[in-house]
Structure formats: structure tokens, C-alpha cells
């Protein structure tokens, strides 16, 4: 059964109260973080906290993952050994994945009998460059995540806001009325590269977080953008982002109604042996039918399913 991961809540695994709140939250998915959200001195506590939370908390129908530390981390061997037998764990998120060989190494450390899936976090220039071969690696891989913060750092972006574009990244031109400046989206290219690779190989595509959760308008706009592009979900870092992000990934009533009109009209056209038809003044053919299938599928995904 397909996992629903419209909202993927990140929670540091060394913070017990936050783990408990995450389990009770409205998020479709949660990942217990052992990496960037955990100070170096607390890494062993985070692993112990994740194992305890997986064993003792009621995660309901949520997808549950753990983000382990990077391949060069001295903490990784203990994490892989300790998590393989953890109950209620669906997958491991592998940060800073830069090649198919990275995933092959992780796979070699896992018990072949284990059902743990892998989700690759693409967050460096090398990761984006090699995202096609990463996506093609198959095996346990089920999803690609985009990591905007580390990606920005890896290319030297002049800015410190995760999920945003620096103010100076804009196109300025001279018009008859003076200068005109159009802001540009730093994430547009890497996000599309990742999305195309994910779709080509049947993987889920998850956008990274928007760091400024205290700005609900920009936070929601980031979710709306990812959903409009075709992403399956988005990481969130604060409970206040869960509901707006979830709603962004659900089609509107108007979209659903139009999709149903297209579906019904195309069925009638098929029966009448017609090809292209008009619906609401728009030319519709078989390509539109394929497009609206996703809208109707999303409309039917109002509640999380059992992983």
C-alpha cells in the first residue's frame, strides 16, 4: 500500500517530549533525527531515544523513519546496528547522499532479511549532479528528499534562510519606466532535477523544510509551490506547519470538481468514439485524463494509510 507522506515532521531524537508530541501529531510521517538537529555530545542519547521511542510510543498509522548520520560519521555503525531490529521503523533517511555507491554501502550493512527501506536525502552539489544514478540504484530505495539548507551551503549561496532564496538572487533589467527586478527561485533547478529522477524511477519526491516557521505566509507558499510542481510531500520542522502543509498537498474542491467533469466527459467521449473534446471551454484529450488521475488519487487520500 502506498505510504502517504504529505507532511514529514522532523524531530530531534534526544528530546523525549518532542518525540512524544510527534507521535501524537497530525503529521502523515515523522523522522527521528540523529543528524543535524542533535549536538555531537548528544548523539548516543539520540540513538537510545530513537530506539526507545520506536518501541514504546504509539505511532498510529504514521510512516516512521530515522535520519542517521552521514557515511563519514563515527556514529553511523552503531546507528545501523541498533536500528535494524527496532520495531515500528519503516525506513532510514540517508543524509548527504552523493552516489549510488553510498546507498550500496548502507545496504551492505543491513541484514538482507530486514524490511527497512531507504530514503536518499539529496542536499549537496554532488548529490544533485548524480541524482539520476542515485534514483536508478533500486533495491530498498523508495524516496528522494531535497535538502535546501545544505544544498545552499554546498554551492556557496549568500544567505542563511533554509528553504528561501537570497534577496540578491534576482534578475534586474531596464525598462521604459526604469529598473525592474524579478526575484528568482534558487531551488527551482535542483527541485526539478530531483523530481524528474524520482518520477523516472518510481520513487516518492519529498521537498525539504522551510526554516522560517514563524512566517506562516511564506511557509505555506513554499508548500504550495512544492505541491504544484508535483512533489508528494514536504518536510516540516514545527507543528504549526503541519496542517497548512497538508492542506497545500490536497487538491481544492474546484480542482476536484473539474477533474471529475473531465473524467466523466472523457468517458462519454470514449463511448461515442470521439477524441479531443471541450470541457469548460478547454480542449481536453487523453493527456488531460492522465493528468487528472493524480488529482483524483490525492482527493481520495484524506487520511494516512497503514504503512
N, C-alpha and C positions, 0 to 999 in steps of 0.2 A: 504493500500500500504506500502511496506517495506521502512523504512527510511534508507537512505544511510548516514553512519557516518564514512567514512574513515578517515577524519580529523576533530577532535573535538577541536576547538580553545577555550582555556581558557582566559577569560578577567576579570580583577577586576571591579566590578560593580560601584565603586566610581570614576572611571576615565572616564569622559564623552567622551573625544577624542578617547580613546581606544575602547569604546563601538561603536562609530560611525564607526571607522575603521573596527571593527569586522563585523559589519552588511554589509559592502561593500566588505569584503574579499572573497577569493575563497574557504573558508572552507565549507565543507558539513554541519557541525554542529558547534554551539557555545554554551558554557555555561558561563553564567554571574556568577562570583564568589562572594559570600558573606562571604566565609570562610577564608582560609589560606592566600589569596592574599590581604586581607583587614585588616588594623590595627584595633585594638579594638575600638579606638576612632572614627573610620570612619564607623563602622557597620551600624548605622542608615542612613548615607548618601548613603551607598552602596545599601541598600534596596530601598530607594527612587530613586536612579539612575537606578536600575534594572526595577522598575515599570514604570518609565518614558521611558526608552529605549524600553521596550516591547510595550508600547502604541504608541510611536512616530516614531520609526525607521522602515525603510523598510528592512525586513529580507529576502525578496525574498523567495526562496524555502528551506532555511536552516531549519534544526531541531534546535530548541532553547530550552535550559534548563537553570535552575538556580541551582547552588550548594548552598544549605542552610548551616547553621551552624550545628554542631553536636547536638545530642539529649540532651546533658547536658548543652547546651548554653542558657543563659537567653535571647538571641536574637531570638531563634527559634520560639516561639509562635507568635511574631509579623510578622515574615517572612511568616509563613504558612498562617496567616490570610490575609496578604497583597497580597500574590501571587495567591491565589485561583481564584481570578476574573481577574487577569492580562490577557489582550489579547495577543494572539500570543505565548503563553507559552505551550510547548509540555510536558515538564517533569521536575521533581525535582530530582537532584542528592543528595543522602543521604550519607554524608561522614562518614567514620569510622563505617560502618555497621558491626555489630558483631553477629547478630542473626536475626531469622525471627521475633522475638518479636519487634525488632527495627522498622522493616517495618510495622508491625501491629500497632504500636503506631502512626507512621506517618499517616497511612491510617485512623486511628480513628479520627484524627484531620482534615481530609479533608471532604468537602461536598460530600456525596455519589453521587450527580449529576455531580460532577466535572469530566472532562475527563483527568485530569492530570495523566500522567504515572510516575512511579518511576524507578530510576536507582540507584542501590546499588554500592557504592564505597568500595571495599574490600581493606583495607590498614593497617590491624593490624594482629598480630599472631592469635588472637581470630577469626577475620573475615575469614582468610584462613582456620582455623580449622573447622569452621561451614559453609563454603561456600555451601556445598551440601544442607543443610536445608534452607539456605537463598534463594538459587536458586529455591527450591521447594515450596516457600511460595506463588507463584502465584499472583492472584489479579492484581494490577496495575503494577507489576514488569515487565520491558521489557529488562533490560540490566544489566550486571555486568561490572564494571570498576576496573582495578587494579591500586592501588596507591603505586608505588615503594618507594617513599620517606618516608612516614610514616611507611610503612611496614619495611623498613630497620631500622628505629628508634625503632620500637616495638620489634625487635629481637636483638637489640644491635649491629648492624653492625658497624664496624670501618671504616667509610667513610662518606663523606658528599655530594657526587655527586648523584643527583636524576636520576635514570634510569641506573646507571652504577654499576659495581662490584668493590669492593675494591681491590687494587693491590695485597694484600697478600692472597686473596681468590684464591688459585691455588693448583694444585697437582704437587708435585715435586718428582721425582724418580731418581734413579741412573742407568745409562746405561753404556754400554761398552765405550762410548765416553765421559762420565762424567754425570753431573746432567742435567736433562731435566725438564722443568717446563711448565705445561699446564694451562693457565688461565681457571677459572670456571665461570659459569654464576649464579649469586646469585638469579636472578629472574626466572630461568627455572622451578623450582618446583612450586612456588606459581602461576606462569602464567599458567602452565599446569593444576593445580588443578582448577583454575577459569574457564579455557576454557572448560574442561570436564563437569563441573557443568552447565555452560551456555548451552552447546550443549545438555546435557541430558534433559534440561527443556525448550528448545526452546527460549533461550534468546540471545541477542547480547552480544558479548565479546569485550570490548574496553581496549586496553593497556594504561597505564599511560604515562606521558611525559618523554622526555629525556631532562634533565636540561641544558646541555651544548650546547645551540643552536648555539654558535659561532664556534663549530666544526662540519661543515656540513657532514663530512665523517662518524663520529660516530653517529650523529643524524640520518642520512639516514640508517645506518646499523641497528640501533635499530628498525626502522620502517620495514625494510626488514625482520628482524627476526620475529617480531610480525605477519606480513602478511604471512610468510612462515608457521608459526605454525597453522594459521587458524583463527586468530583474524579478526574481522570485521572492526576495525579501531583503531586509536591511538590519544590520547590527544596531542595537540601541544601548546606550550606556547609563540611562537613567529611567526609572519607572514612568516619569512624566511623558516620555517619548513613545511608550508602548501603544497606547490607543490611537494617537494621531498617525503613527506609522502603520499600524494595522489597517486603519481606515484608508490610507493612501493606496494600499495594495489591493483594496476591494473596489471593483468597478461601481460606478454610480448607478442609480436607478435608471437614469436616462441612457447610459451605455448598455445596460442590461436589456432595457426595452427595445432599443434599436437592434441589438444583436438578435433578439427573439424575432423581430419583424423580418430581419434578413434571413434567418433560418427558415421561417415559415414561407416567405416569398420564394426562396430558392427551392424549397421542397415542391411548391406548386409549379414553379418553372420547370423543374425536372420532370414532373408528371406530364406537363404539356410539351415536353421535348424542346424547351427553349434554352438559350444560353444566357447571355447577359440580359439583365432586367434593370428596372429602376425601382429604388426604394427611397422615399423621402427626397426625391429629386436627385439622387445619386446613382451613378452607374454601378451595378453590382454584378460580380461574376463569381466563379469558383474560388478565386483567390480571397475574396472577402469572406466567403464561408469558412475558409481555413483560419482566417484572422479572428473571426468572432467565436470560434470554438474555445479559444483561450479565455475570452471574456465570460462565456457561459460556464466554463470549468471553474474559474475564480468565483463566480457568483454562487456556485454550489459548495464552496469551501468556507462556509461561515464559521465553522468551529474546527479546532485542531483534531486531527485523527490520531489514532494509536500508532506509534512508530512501528 
